[in-house]
Amino acid sequence: MPNVKVRENEPFEFALRRFKRSCEKAGVLTEVRRREFYEKP
């Protein structure tokens, strides 16, 4: 899971944007969508 620390004097929106970008690079959302429904083996 991506981890983002909010910097001093940084607006929350910027930190949220960095978190979303790191999630996309890590492929978190694609993995969630892939596992959303059970697929029979």
BELWO-V28123 format. One record per residue. N is the residue number from 1. RES is the residue in one small letter. SS is DSSP state (helix for helix, strand for strand, loop for the rest). BURIAL is I if it has 24 or more other C-alpha atoms within 12 Angstrom, else O. Layout:
BEGIN
N_RES_SS_BURIAL / N_RES_SS_BURIAL
END
This chain:
BEGIN
1_m_loop_O / 2_p_loop_O / 3_n_loop_O / 4_v_loop_O / 5_k_loop_O / 6_v_loop_O / 7_r_loop_O / 8_e_loop_O / 9_n_loop_O / 10_e_loop_O / 11_p_loop_O / 12_f_helix_O / 13_e_helix_O / 14_f_helix_O / 15_a_helix_O / 16_l_helix_O / 17_r_helix_O / 18_r_helix_O / 19_f_helix_O / 20_k_helix_O / 21_r_helix_O / 22_s_helix_O / 23_c_helix_O / 24_e_helix_O / 25_k_helix_O / 26_a_helix_O / 27_g_loop_O / 28_v_helix_O / 29_l_helix_O / 30_t_helix_O / 31_e_helix_O / 32_v_helix_O / 33_r_helix_O / 34_r_helix_O / 35_r_loop_O / 36_e_loop_O / 37_f_loop_O / 38_y_loop_O / 39_e_loop_O / 40_k_loop_O / 41_p_loop_O
END
